[in-house]
Amino acid sequence: MDRYETGMKNRREVLGDAHVDRAVANTTEVTEKFQDFITRTAWGDIWERPGLDHTQRRLLTIAILTAVGNDGELDMHIRAALRAGVDQETIGEVILHTAVYAGVPNSNHGFKLLNNAVSDLQ
């Protein structure tokens, strides 16, 4: 399997078919190179590397997105982690830990997104 195929497999596993299908359907001439890049590089290379399993990568991603305040991606990754069986307490610990190193406002917002995602999934 080449990096693109591996990337698409990982991308679907982590984010879900519905999200990936929307992203693929919305690809334009302007965005096609970027979509290819993230599929091959982020999902086909980085997410495939040994050393961290997908749960660890999910939690690391949540911590980084919380730290940089990337709401849209953070919300998507929180929901994807919950759907994959990562418990809300673990995600909450990651967001709480991030508060110490990246700032309370970003973690406060992360908790708001986690709370909304948990409520929506119930």
PyMOL commands that set and color helices and strands:
alter all, ss='L'
color gray80, all
select helices_A, chain A and resi 3-15+17-25+32-43+46-48+54-68+71-83+88-102+104-121
alter helices_A, ss='H'
color red, helices_A
deselect
rebuild
show_as cartoon
